[in-house]
């Protein structure tokens, strides 16, 4: 028999669950999404005898003009003095997001860089039920608001001096060494054109064994990763997944919004195809949709990735 005035055990349990949920929401919305961090990683990917290559990998800023803390943190990354900046897309998160992107990336002007698009560099985010992500990769929403992608691209190419790798290839000289790079437009929207890359790579001219090749994609779909290895990539960089954004402590990502294995939804791992294994770095990104302002067990990040020579 329950004593008069004593709470029922079920109500106590329900209250405890509610308290934990409220604390998690306060942490994820009010604290963790501002805990920007630089994740440092090293991988052997360059031809024997190569000097190390320091890459600043940024992704998924989803920038809105009022997000000054994120802008200040991104601007501070110039102090790392990388050899190359790789931007794997989804820079814009608002019709006026380019204002914040300028403030964030202006200090990186003059550092060689490359970029590819995510869908949110082309269309603005829209309100949606975040639980839908647990049902599979998100789909294109009807009648999206189109962003000024051309203005963003002009800023990257003309003012920062970065190279557009959307379904394209380029040869850059980084720290005195030639490096070949190629990339695709957003595979999540089927804008990737793997079929045009062989000609684009061939147009770079003869490539000897001393020139490394890097593949860049926004969404790390398996078809893209396999295709990149087939094209000769020595390392691959991608974004898009947000690292799961809301993760389970001790377990990791619950969703990736593409078909990459969940254990590879963020961080440095390897990808193997047809007997070749190369380093794969998937950035958890530093932002989120303005309609889903939360990070839990998945801090916003950039990566300082050092590629070293293979034995």
Backbone bond lengths (Angstrom), bond angles and torsions (degrees), N, CA, C in turn:
res aa  C-N    CA-C-N  psi(-1)  N-CA   C-N-CA  omega(-1)  CA-C   N-CA-C  phi
1 X - - - 1.456 - - 1.532 108.94 -
2 X 1.344 116.29 137.06 1.453 121.36 179.99 1.510 110.25 -85.50
3 X 1.305 116.79 132.23 1.456 120.78 178.71 1.509 110.28 -65.49
4 X 1.366 113.46 142.71 1.452 118.22 179.26 1.523 110.62 -59.30
5 X 1.351 115.46 130.85 1.462 121.18 178.39 1.500 114.06 91.50
6 X 1.363 118.34 -13.24 1.465 120.26 179.49 1.520 110.01 -79.79
7 X 1.317 116.12 141.75 1.465 119.84 -179.16 1.515 110.40 -73.47
8 X 1.324 115.84 144.02 1.462 121.50 176.42 1.532 108.76 -67.94
9 X 1.360 118.67 139.68 1.470 120.44 -179.10 1.521 113.41 -54.79
10 X 1.325 116.96 -34.96 1.465 119.66 179.84 1.520 111.03 -65.49
11 X 1.332 116.43 -37.12 1.464 119.40 178.83 1.525 110.99 -69.74
12 X 1.344 115.30 -36.20 1.460 118.72 177.38 1.523 110.17 -63.42
13 X 1.358 116.20 -44.93 1.464 120.46 179.56 1.515 111.31 -62.92
14 X 1.339 115.63 -41.84 1.456 119.80 179.60 1.515 110.96 -63.59
15 X 1.310 116.37 -40.19 1.456 119.59 177.98 1.511 112.34 -65.14
16 X 1.344 116.01 -37.94 1.466 119.79 178.64 1.515 111.07 -65.34
17 X 1.338 116.42 -42.98 1.462 120.13 178.36 1.527 110.40 -62.21
18 X 1.330 115.80 -42.05 1.455 119.17 178.67 1.512 112.66 -63.02
19 X 1.335 116.08 -38.90 1.459 119.86 179.47 1.522 111.42 -66.39
20 X 1.349 116.06 -42.22 1.458 119.92 177.58 1.521 110.39 -62.54
21 X 1.338 116.17 -44.09 1.459 119.73 179.28 1.516 112.31 -61.77
22 X 1.322 116.68 -40.96 1.459 120.39 179.39 1.520 110.71 -66.02
23 X 1.342 116.80 -40.82 1.464 120.03 178.87 1.520 110.75 -64.70
24 X 1.343 117.15 -40.41 1.456 120.98 178.92 1.524 110.77 -63.84
25 X 1.335 116.31 -39.56 1.461 119.93 179.39 1.526 110.96 -66.00
26 X 1.322 116.32 -41.86 1.464 119.61 178.46 1.520 110.17 -62.29
27 X 1.341 116.67 -42.38 1.462 120.37 179.87 1.526 110.94 -65.53
28 X 1.326 116.67 -49.58 1.465 120.41 -174.49 1.514 113.85 -69.06
29 X 1.332 116.62 -36.25 1.465 120.54 -177.38 1.530 111.57 -88.48
30 X 1.319 116.20 -40.49 1.459 118.86 -171.93 1.508 115.98 -96.95
31 X 1.359 117.33 -16.29 1.459 118.82 -173.25 1.528 111.99 -127.07
32 X 1.324 118.13 -62.91 1.470 119.81 -168.17 1.522 113.05 -63.46
33 X 1.313 118.63 -32.91 1.466 118.36 -177.73 1.525 112.44 -68.02
34 X 1.325 116.96 -8.06 1.462 121.43 175.13 1.532 112.71 -106.16
35 X 1.325 117.89 2.47 1.471 121.21 -177.56 1.530 109.41 -89.17
36 X 1.303 115.84 67.10 1.462 121.80 -177.17 1.527 110.33 -65.62
37 X 1.324 115.42 138.67 1.454 119.90 -177.06 1.515 111.06 -140.60
38 X 1.320 116.48 152.31 1.459 122.68 172.61 1.525 107.37 -102.78
39 X 1.307 115.99 116.74 1.464 120.81 176.71 1.523 108.14 -92.16
40 X 1.306 116.86 123.73 1.460 121.30 -179.83 1.525 109.73 -101.14
41 X 1.322 116.44 136.42 1.461 121.82 -178.63 1.517 109.05 -147.21
42 X 1.317 116.10 153.85 1.461 122.46 179.52 1.517 108.68 -132.97
43 X 1.339 116.30 137.44 1.461 121.07 179.53 1.512 109.64 -143.20
44 X 1.318 116.53 142.59 1.464 122.23 175.78 1.523 108.44 -85.11
45 X 1.322 116.27 113.87 1.458 119.67 -175.65 1.519 113.52 -145.12
46 X 1.320 118.15 -11.11 1.458 121.58 -172.91 1.520 110.58 -96.02
47 X 1.320 117.15 157.81 1.471 120.00 177.31 1.520 111.70 -57.69
48 X 1.335 117.65 149.68 1.471 120.76 178.67 1.527 111.45 -52.59
49 X 1.324 114.95 136.49 1.456 120.26 179.29 1.512 114.54 90.13
50 X 1.354 117.98 -5.77 1.459 121.02 -178.81 1.524 111.32 -73.03
51 X 1.321 115.54 147.77 1.456 120.28 171.84 1.528 108.99 -75.61
52 X 1.329 118.74 151.92 1.472 120.58 178.73 1.525 111.25 -59.25
53 X 1.329 115.42 149.43 1.463 123.20 178.54 1.520 107.84 -121.95
54 X 1.333 116.24 119.21 1.468 121.48 -177.45 1.527 109.29 -98.18
55 X 1.335 115.32 116.65 1.462 121.91 -175.22 1.523 109.31 -112.99
56 X 1.327 116.29 126.92 1.461 121.56 170.39 1.524 107.32 -93.09
57 X 1.321 116.64 111.66 1.464 122.27 -177.55 1.522 108.50 -102.88
58 X 1.341 116.18 113.27 1.459 122.20 178.21 1.528 108.53 -117.32
59 X 1.322 115.60 149.90 1.458 118.50 -175.83 1.518 110.56 -161.63
60 X 1.324 115.77 153.90 1.462 124.26 166.30 1.525 113.18 52.61
61 X 1.326 115.58 51.42 1.470 119.34 176.23 1.524 111.58 -68.84
62 X 1.340 117.26 -33.35 1.479 121.89 -179.13 1.534 109.29 46.10
63 X 1.315 115.72 52.91 1.456 121.23 -166.76 1.526 113.09 -76.14
64 X 1.317 114.00 134.72 1.461 122.97 167.29 1.527 107.26 -114.11
65 X 1.332 118.34 151.74 1.469 119.65 -171.85 1.516 114.32 -63.53
66 X 1.330 118.82 -23.87 1.458 120.80 -175.68 1.534 112.94 -88.35
67 X 1.322 118.75 -0.78 1.466 121.74 -174.46 1.541 110.78 -85.64
68 X 1.328 115.91 68.69 1.461 121.43 -171.72 1.525 112.77 -69.91
69 X 1.330 118.60 -33.91 1.466 119.21 179.86 1.531 110.67 -63.71
70 X 1.309 116.31 -41.41 1.460 119.88 178.57 1.525 110.30 -67.95
71 X 1.307 117.44 -38.98 1.466 120.72 178.75 1.519 111.01 -63.73
72 X 1.322 117.37 -44.46 1.458 120.63 -179.77 1.530 110.77 -63.31
73 X 1.323 116.38 -40.93 1.465 119.35 -179.43 1.527 111.14 -66.04
74 X 1.326 117.17 -45.21 1.460 119.67 177.79 1.529 110.79 -60.64
75 X 1.315 116.92 -41.26 1.467 120.22 179.15 1.526 110.84 -61.50
76 X 1.332 117.23 -34.05 1.466 120.19 -178.32 1.523 112.78 -69.62
77 X 1.337 118.05 -16.18 1.462 120.93 -177.58 1.528 112.06 -68.13
78 X 1.325 117.37 -17.73 1.463 119.62 176.51 1.525 111.08 -60.17
79 X 1.340 116.96 -24.81 1.461 120.89 179.87 1.527 112.11 -66.12
80 X 1.334 117.39 -16.64 1.465 120.65 178.48 1.526 111.80 -73.77
81 X 1.325 116.97 -17.70 1.467 123.32 178.14 1.536 112.12 50.64
82 X 1.330 116.89 59.40 1.467 119.21 179.10 1.525 111.62 -73.02
83 X 1.321 115.43 163.24 1.462 120.47 173.50 1.525 111.21 -79.59
84 X 1.317 116.53 -25.36 1.463 121.93 -174.85 1.519 108.73 -152.78
85 X 1.336 116.10 141.07 1.461 122.30 170.12 1.521 107.93 -106.45
86 X 1.322 116.95 127.97 1.467 122.17 173.79 1.524 107.53 -115.11
87 X 1.330 115.58 118.04 1.461 122.55 -178.63 1.521 107.57 -109.97
88 X 1.344 116.68 112.73 1.462 119.92 -175.28 1.531 113.91 -98.98
89 X 1.333 116.48 30.11 1.448 120.09 161.32 1.517 117.78 93.30
90 X 1.351 114.08 -177.93 1.461 124.37 -172.54 1.524 109.91 55.43
91 X 1.325 115.67 52.62 1.451 121.35 178.44 1.526 112.53 -75.60
92 X 1.310 116.82 -35.21 1.462 121.38 -171.28 1.522 111.13 -97.68
93 X 1.322 115.42 140.37 1.454 120.16 176.88 1.511 112.24 -132.64
94 X 1.338 115.22 12.59 1.467 120.57 -174.77 1.513 106.94 -165.11
95 X 1.337 116.57 154.95 1.471 120.54 -179.61 1.527 111.45 -58.07
96 X 1.321 117.46 -30.00 1.463 121.23 178.55 1.526 111.93 -106.01
97 X 1.319 116.38 24.88 1.457 120.47 -176.69 1.515 114.21 -63.92
98 X 1.327 117.66 -25.35 1.457 120.07 -178.70 1.532 111.36 -62.47
99 X 1.328 117.85 -27.80 1.471 119.85 175.94 1.525 110.03 -57.59
100 X 1.320 116.07 -47.14 1.457 120.00 -179.79 1.516 112.67 -71.02
101 X 1.320 116.88 -35.31 1.464 120.56 178.55 1.518 110.32 -62.99
102 X 1.317 117.53 -41.15 1.471 120.35 177.26 1.528 110.74 -59.64
103 X 1.293 116.20 -46.14 1.462 120.20 -178.71 1.531 110.64 -64.52
104 X 1.337 115.91 -33.78 1.459 120.27 -177.41 1.520 112.68 -76.28
105 X 1.333 117.24 -39.81 1.457 120.55 -169.50 1.522 114.68 -105.10
106 X 1.321 118.92 -8.69 1.470 120.38 179.19 1.536 112.89 -51.18
107 X 1.344 119.25 -40.99 1.477 118.34 -179.22 1.527 113.72 -66.13
108 X 1.336 118.21 -13.70 1.465 121.29 179.68 1.525 112.35 -87.84
109 X 1.326 117.56 -1.77 1.467 120.86 -179.53 1.521 109.87 -56.73
110 X 1.320 115.47 134.82 1.454 121.13 179.39 1.509 114.16 94.04
111 X 1.330 117.41 -16.92 1.465 120.41 173.40 1.525 107.36 -85.79
112 X 1.328 119.55 127.62 1.470 119.85 -179.59 1.524 110.65 -54.32
113 X 1.322 115.32 141.38 1.457 119.48 -179.15 1.511 111.81 -153.24
114 X 1.315 115.82 161.01 1.462 123.34 175.28 1.520 107.83 -136.01
115 X 1.335 115.96 157.75 1.460 119.15 -179.88 1.518 110.62 -150.17
116 X 1.333 115.12 153.85 1.459 123.25 169.96 1.526 107.43 -131.53
117 X 1.315 116.12 165.11 1.459 121.37 -178.51 1.520 111.92 -93.06
118 X 1.326 114.45 145.19 1.442 122.56 157.93 1.516 107.78 -104.28
119 X 1.326 117.38 168.97 1.467 119.76 -177.09 1.514 111.87 -61.25
120 X 1.356 117.65 -30.08 1.454 119.41 -179.39 1.521 113.35 -81.68
121 X 1.332 117.14 8.26 1.463 120.35 163.93 1.516 110.63 -89.51
122 X 1.318 116.17 -7.44 1.466 122.21 -176.08 1.524 111.59 -117.34
123 X 1.320 117.12 -41.49 1.462 121.47 -179.29 1.516 109.84 -126.74
124 X 1.337 115.50 145.81 1.458 121.44 -178.30 1.522 110.40 -74.99
125 X 1.345 117.02 153.06 1.462 119.02 176.05 1.518 110.90 -68.24
126 X 1.308 115.22 158.87 1.460 120.52 178.86 1.519 108.90 -133.95
127 X 1.335 117.41 154.78 1.464 119.03 179.20 1.520 110.18 -61.85
128 X 1.331 115.68 137.02 1.462 120.35 177.02 1.523 108.95 -155.93
129 X 1.290 115.88 160.21 1.455 122.11 179.69 1.529 108.76 -75.19
130 X 1.339 119.21 115.11 1.467 119.98 -176.91 1.522 113.11 -63.56
131 X 1.333 117.81 -20.65 1.463 120.08 179.05 1.521 111.64 -66.52
132 X 1.338 117.39 -18.50 1.465 119.65 179.25 1.522 112.08 -63.64
133 X 1.335 117.62 -25.11 1.459 120.23 -179.69 1.527 111.88 -64.14
134 X 1.344 116.27 -23.33 1.459 119.30 179.53 1.527 111.55 -77.80
135 X 1.330 117.18 -8.60 1.457 121.48 179.50 1.521 111.97 -94.83
136 X 1.348 117.72 -3.14 1.452 121.11 -179.78 1.507 110.19 133.93
137 X 1.356 117.32 175.21 1.462 121.05 -179.66 1.521 112.25 -54.37
138 X 1.324 116.48 140.87 1.460 121.48 -178.60 1.520 110.90 -66.15
139 X 1.312 115.09 154.50 1.458 121.60 -179.51 1.523 110.21 -111.21
140 X 1.311 114.91 161.85 1.456 120.68 179.29 1.522 110.34 -63.33
141 X 1.310 116.45 134.82 1.451 121.84 179.51 1.529 110.30 -87.86
142 X 1.347 118.25 149.02 1.464 120.11 -178.73 1.524 112.05 -69.44
143 X 1.332 115.47 145.06 1.465 123.97 173.77 1.530 112.63 47.08
144 X 1.328 118.14 62.12 1.464 119.77 179.70 1.527 111.44 -74.34
145 X 1.334 115.32 158.20 1.458 120.89 173.50 1.522 108.39 -80.81
146 X 1.323 117.38 122.51 1.459 120.45 -177.73 1.523 110.26 -84.85
147 X 1.328 114.62 137.76 1.459 122.28 -178.66 1.522 110.17 -97.12
148 X 1.328 115.67 168.02 1.464 120.37 -178.69 1.529 108.73 -86.30
149 X 1.329 114.77 74.34 1.466 120.86 -178.78 1.523 110.93 -61.76
150 X 1.321 116.82 -38.88 1.458 120.46 -177.75 1.527 111.14 -61.38
151 X 1.325 117.19 -39.64 1.465 120.22 178.66 1.525 110.77 -65.02
152 X 1.334 116.59 -40.86 1.460 119.77 177.48 1.524 110.64 -63.33
153 X 1.335 116.67 -44.08 1.465 119.77 -179.64 1.524 111.47 -63.23
154 X 1.331 117.00 -39.47 1.471 119.88 177.88 1.518 110.56 -63.38
155 X 1.321 116.47 -39.09 1.462 119.48 177.74 1.520 110.09 -62.36
156 X 1.325 117.47 -46.68 1.463 120.63 -178.80 1.530 111.31 -63.11
157 X 1.319 116.74 -46.18 1.468 119.29 -173.37 1.522 112.44 -81.40
158 X 1.329 117.37 -47.36 1.462 120.53 -172.69 1.531 113.10 -81.89
159 X 1.336 117.11 -36.65 1.463 119.38 -174.69 1.530 112.80 -97.89
160 X 1.315 116.93 -38.22 1.461 119.14 178.76 1.520 112.34 -90.43
161 X 1.343 116.73 -23.51 1.450 120.17 -178.29 1.517 114.10 82.48
162 X 1.344 117.08 22.04 1.449 121.52 -179.44 1.528 110.97 -85.46
163 X 1.324 116.06 163.61 1.462 122.86 -176.30 1.525 110.16 -110.66
164 X 1.334 115.42 132.39 1.463 123.11 179.58 1.527 109.19 -79.18
165 X 1.340 117.44 119.32 1.462 122.11 179.83 1.524 112.53 -110.27
166 X 1.321 118.24 20.85 1.457 120.40 178.32 1.529 109.83 -69.69
167 X 1.340 116.08 105.27 1.465 122.44 -176.34 1.530 110.28 52.44
168 X 1.330 114.80 46.24 1.462 120.72 -174.44 1.526 109.42 -149.76
169 X 1.335 114.51 171.68 1.462 121.43 179.20 1.514 108.89 -138.01
170 X 1.325 116.15 157.72 1.461 120.84 179.78 1.523 108.96 -154.80
171 X 1.324 115.12 154.67 1.464 121.86 172.70 1.523 107.85 -115.31
172 X 1.318 115.97 120.79 1.457 121.41 -178.72 1.522 109.46 -116.92
173 X 1.316 115.44 153.98 1.457 121.03 172.48 1.517 107.65 -102.56
174 X 1.334 116.52 115.13 1.451 122.48 -175.24 1.518 109.03 -120.97
175 X 1.315 116.30 120.27 1.462 121.81 -177.74 1.519 111.01 51.25
176 X 1.345 115.82 39.20 1.452 121.71 176.97 1.514 115.25 82.46
177 X 1.344 117.56 4.29 1.453 121.65 -177.07 1.515 110.33 -120.74
178 X 1.332 117.95 137.32 1.459 122.27 177.04 1.528 109.45 -74.62
179 X 1.327 115.84 134.89 1.462 122.67 177.62 1.525 107.79 -135.89
180 X 1.319 116.51 131.16 1.459 121.63 174.63 1.519 109.75 -94.90
181 X 1.335 115.74 138.71 1.460 121.45 179.51 1.518 109.31 -135.56
182 X 1.316 116.73 146.72 1.464 120.58 172.75 1.522 108.50 -144.61
183 X 1.323 115.76 159.60 1.460 119.19 -178.18 1.499 112.29 -157.52
184 X 1.327 115.25 173.79 1.463 121.90 177.93 1.518 110.11 -129.52
185 X 1.315 113.93 155.65 1.459 121.39 170.55 1.525 108.65 -69.94
186 X 1.314 117.74 176.52 1.461 122.46 -168.28 1.526 113.48 -59.85
187 X 1.327 115.89 111.72 1.465 121.09 178.48 1.522 111.51 -70.22
188 X 1.319 118.32 -21.26 1.463 120.96 178.69 1.524 111.41 -65.94
189 X 1.312 115.69 -25.29 1.473 120.08 177.50 1.533 111.03 -107.11
190 X 1.324 116.15 12.71 1.472 121.46 -179.14 1.526 111.88 60.38
191 X 1.326 116.30 33.85 1.459 120.80 176.48 1.528 111.64 -93.44
192 X 1.319 116.70 -1.81 1.461 120.22 -179.81 1.519 110.30 -73.99
193 X 1.342 116.40 141.80 1.465 122.43 179.11 1.528 108.42 -128.43
194 X 1.312 114.61 74.51 1.459 118.86 177.24 1.517 111.65 -58.97
195 X 1.343 116.45 -26.85 1.470 120.02 -175.40 1.516 112.73 -68.25
196 X 1.350 118.69 -23.17 1.465 119.89 -178.35 1.523 112.48 -90.01
197 X 1.320 117.29 -10.41 1.458 119.21 -173.95 1.523 114.60 -70.11
198 X 1.336 120.32 -36.86 1.470 116.89 178.80 1.524 113.45 -56.23
199 X 1.343 117.28 -43.16 1.458 119.76 178.13 1.519 111.12 -67.41
200 X 1.353 116.78 -38.68 1.462 119.96 179.91 1.521 110.98 -64.43
201 X 1.323 116.48 -39.88 1.467 120.47 178.16 1.528 110.10 -69.38
202 X 1.325 116.21 -41.92 1.461 119.73 179.39 1.510 112.74 -61.17
203 X 1.346 116.20 -32.20 1.467 120.13 -178.59 1.526 112.36 -70.06
204 X 1.330 117.49 -12.13 1.461 119.49 179.16 1.523 111.54 -72.41
205 X 1.314 116.83 -17.47 1.460 119.99 -179.77 1.510 111.26 103.12
206 X 1.322 117.06 -179.89 1.461 121.56 -178.36 1.529 111.67 -56.30
207 X 1.314 115.46 140.39 1.466 120.96 -179.69 1.517 108.80 -125.87
208 X 1.330 115.30 116.33 1.461 117.77 179.20 1.523 109.96 -90.27
209 X 1.317 115.26 175.80 1.459 120.72 -174.37 1.519 112.90 -66.35
210 X 1.311 117.73 -13.45 1.456 120.14 -178.59 1.509 114.65 -89.03
211 X 1.326 117.74 -1.25 1.466 121.26 -179.01 1.524 109.03 -101.18
212 X 1.325 119.26 112.96 1.464 120.60 177.63 1.524 110.97 -74.28
213 X 1.333 115.71 160.47 1.456 121.02 -179.71 1.527 108.85 -131.73
214 X 1.329 116.35 129.38 1.458 122.71 -179.13 1.523 110.27 -116.99
215 X 1.331 116.71 138.21 1.457 122.50 176.63 1.519 110.70 -105.89
216 X 1.347 116.65 138.10 1.464 122.14 -175.05 1.521 109.30 -128.13
217 X 1.321 117.15 127.52 1.457 122.02 178.26 1.520 109.88 -141.41
218 X 1.311 117.19 150.76 1.464 119.28 171.45 1.521 109.23 -74.80
219 X 1.322 117.02 -63.31 1.460 121.49 -176.21 1.530 110.02 -96.33
220 X 1.330 118.06 119.31 1.460 120.68 -175.22 1.531 113.04 -84.26
221 X 1.314 115.58 62.47 1.464 119.55 175.14 1.526 109.28 -68.77
222 X 1.323 115.54 150.22 1.455 119.85 -176.87 1.520 112.13 -60.75
223 X 1.324 117.73 -36.99 1.467 119.28 -179.85 1.525 110.96 -62.14
224 X 1.342 116.37 -34.40 1.464 120.74 179.23 1.531 110.01 -72.88
225 X 1.310 116.90 -45.51 1.465 120.09 -179.87 1.525 110.64 -61.27
226 X 1.323 116.62 -43.19 1.469 120.16 177.87 1.523 110.87 -63.96
227 X 1.332 115.70 -42.88 1.461 119.62 179.28 1.517 112.41 -63.45
228 X 1.320 116.41 -39.27 1.463 120.13 179.43 1.529 111.27 -63.96
229 X 1.321 116.09 -42.49 1.467 118.20 178.09 1.518 110.25 -63.99
230 X 1.332 116.91 -39.47 1.454 120.14 177.30 1.518 113.18 -62.29
231 X 1.326 116.30 -28.10 1.467 121.17 178.70 1.526 112.64 -84.79
232 X 1.322 116.78 -4.55 1.464 119.72 175.08 1.509 116.03 102.85
233 X 1.336 118.14 13.13 1.464 119.36 -179.41 1.522 111.08 -59.52
234 X 1.326 116.16 136.22 1.459 122.29 174.93 1.523 111.98 -90.85
235 X 1.332 116.74 -19.12 1.463 122.75 175.83 1.522 106.89 -159.39
236 X 1.339 116.30 154.47 1.463 121.91 -176.93 1.520 108.35 -130.59
237 X 1.346 115.70 139.29 1.462 121.59 176.51 1.518 109.46 -125.35
238 X 1.337 116.47 135.98 1.453 121.84 179.59 1.518 111.64 -146.03
239 X 1.325 115.55 172.64 1.460 122.04 178.98 1.512 110.62 -138.15
240 X 1.351 116.99 -130.58 1.463 124.75 168.50 1.522 115.17 76.76
241 X 1.309 119.20 -39.02 1.458 121.03 -170.07 1.526 113.92 -76.13
242 X 1.317 117.48 -19.11 1.468 123.41 -171.35 1.525 110.85 58.21
243 X 1.349 116.59 16.85 1.456 119.90 -177.80 1.510 113.58 65.53
244 X 1.330 116.48 14.24 1.457 121.69 -173.12 1.517 112.00 99.28
245 X 1.319 117.45 -26.45 1.465 127.39 177.98 1.523 112.47 66.68
246 X 1.309 117.97 -54.24 1.461 121.65 173.91 1.523 106.43 -115.55
247 X 1.334 116.14 104.82 1.458 121.60 -172.80 1.518 111.02 -110.65
248 X 1.312 115.22 166.08 1.459 121.74 177.05 1.518 107.97 -98.20
249 X 1.325 118.02 117.37 1.470 119.60 -179.12 1.528 111.55 -53.43
250 X 1.327 115.78 133.24 1.442 120.86 -179.67 1.521 114.26 82.95
251 X 1.334 116.60 -9.72 1.467 120.57 179.80 1.518 111.36 -118.25
252 X 1.333 115.75 -50.79 1.456 119.62 179.27 1.507 112.85 114.78
253 X 1.339 115.40 -150.73 1.459 121.73 -174.31 1.523 111.67 -67.08
254 X 1.312 115.13 140.89 1.460 121.79 173.98 1.523 111.16 -99.74
255 X 1.329 116.78 -23.14 1.461 122.81 178.35 1.521 107.99 -142.15
256 X 1.336 116.04 156.36 1.464 120.91 177.89 1.520 111.76 -128.97
257 X 1.330 117.55 -10.27 1.475 122.69 -179.77 1.525 112.20 61.28
258 X 1.334 117.14 23.22 1.459 124.16 170.99 1.526 106.59 -165.18
259 X 1.315 117.71 -173.88 1.466 118.87 -172.43 1.524 114.07 -96.26
260 X 1.321 118.39 14.50 1.454 119.86 175.49 1.529 108.52 -69.58
261 X 1.334 119.32 143.20 1.470 120.16 176.18 1.522 111.15 -55.63
262 X 1.326 116.03 140.35 1.459 120.10 -174.71 1.522 112.44 -58.89
263 X 1.324 118.07 -33.49 1.458 119.80 -178.85 1.522 111.72 -67.24
264 X 1.351 117.27 -13.38 1.459 121.07 178.63 1.530 111.79 -111.32
265 X 1.333 116.62 18.99 1.463 120.91 -177.89 1.514 112.81 -72.25
266 X 1.330 117.81 -13.62 1.460 120.85 172.80 1.512 109.01 -156.23
267 X 1.318 114.86 153.53 1.450 120.19 174.87 1.517 113.59 94.61
268 X 1.316 114.04 -176.08 1.460 121.91 -178.81 1.523 109.76 -93.31
269 X 1.319 116.20 127.12 1.453 122.40 176.04 1.523 106.72 -142.85
270 X 1.320 117.23 -159.24 1.461 121.09 174.96 1.515 109.00 -131.87
271 X 1.327 115.79 157.06 1.466 121.90 176.68 1.522 107.79 -129.49
272 X 1.317 115.82 133.44 1.453 121.96 -176.97 1.524 110.53 -119.68
273 X 1.315 114.96 133.99 1.469 120.37 176.99 1.521 108.28 -152.00
274 X 1.313 115.26 130.01 1.463 122.02 177.54 1.530 111.87 50.35
275 X 1.313 115.15 43.78 1.459 120.22 173.86 1.511 116.06 84.26
276 X 1.324 118.49 -4.62 1.469 121.20 177.50 1.528 109.38 -106.54
277 X 1.319 115.35 136.95 1.462 121.82 177.93 1.520 108.55 -122.36
278 X 1.347 116.24 127.67 1.466 120.21 -178.63 1.525 109.28 -132.33
279 X 1.337 117.39 156.48 1.466 120.23 175.61 1.531 110.84 -65.63
280 X 1.327 114.77 142.08 1.461 122.66 177.07 1.518 108.09 -129.22
281 X 1.334 116.51 119.89 1.462 120.54 176.04 1.520 109.42 -111.57
282 X 1.328 116.33 117.31 1.459 122.00 176.62 1.523 107.98 -109.32
283 X 1.328 115.65 116.89 1.455 120.37 -178.93 1.522 110.32 -79.62
284 X 1.328 115.68 136.71 1.463 120.36 172.56 1.515 111.92 -75.28
285 X 1.331 117.02 -6.04 1.462 120.95 176.62 1.515 112.07 73.87
286 X 1.327 114.35 170.73 1.469 118.62 -176.79 1.521 112.85 -119.37
287 X 1.331 118.17 7.65 1.458 119.64 -176.43 1.510 112.69 -134.73
288 X 1.320 113.52 -163.42 1.459 122.23 -178.82 1.518 106.98 -167.29
289 X 1.310 116.70 161.19 1.459 119.99 174.50 1.525 109.46 -62.06
290 X 1.320 116.31 144.64 1.464 119.40 176.48 1.523 110.90 -64.47
291 X 1.323 117.71 -14.18 1.460 121.60 178.37 1.531 112.21 -95.03
292 X 1.321 117.51 -1.05 1.468 121.79 177.19 1.526 108.63 -140.61
293 X 1.328 117.49 65.41 1.471 121.08 -172.15 1.528 112.54 -80.47
294 X 1.318 116.25 72.49 1.464 119.86 -177.04 1.524 109.41 -151.36
295 X 1.328 115.41 147.22 1.465 124.32 168.72 1.519 105.99 -140.17
296 X 1.331 115.88 132.68 1.465 118.28 179.03 1.516 109.03 -140.16
297 X 1.335 116.03 124.67 1.470 123.01 -176.91 1.521 110.69 54.33
298 X 1.326 115.87 33.05 1.471 121.50 -177.88 1.526 108.20 -160.57
299 X 1.327 116.19 79.89 1.452 119.99 -173.91 1.529 111.60 -65.51
300 X 1.332 117.51 145.95 1.470 120.64 174.63 1.519 109.89 -65.09
301 X 1.337 116.25 140.02 1.453 118.15 -170.00 1.518 113.18 -146.74
302 X 1.315 114.05 162.70 1.456 124.96 158.69 1.521 105.68 -126.24
303 X 1.323 116.68 161.13 1.457 120.56 -179.08 1.512 110.63 -117.26
304 X 1.314 116.88 132.34 1.454 121.63 166.48 1.529 105.76 -100.27
305 X 1.316 116.05 98.50 1.451 123.27 -174.84 1.532 109.53 -100.95
306 X 1.315 116.63 118.29 1.450 121.60 178.26 1.524 108.63 -101.26
307 X 1.326 116.08 116.50 1.454 120.64 175.93 1.518 108.09 -94.28
308 X 1.317 116.04 131.29 1.459 121.62 -178.92 1.525 109.99 -119.38
309 X 1.319 115.20 171.11 1.462 120.34 -178.35 1.530 111.06 -72.88
310 X 1.328 114.88 143.40 1.456 119.84 172.42 1.524 109.58 -72.92
311 X 1.309 115.42 152.55 1.473 119.92 176.43 1.529 109.37 -65.34
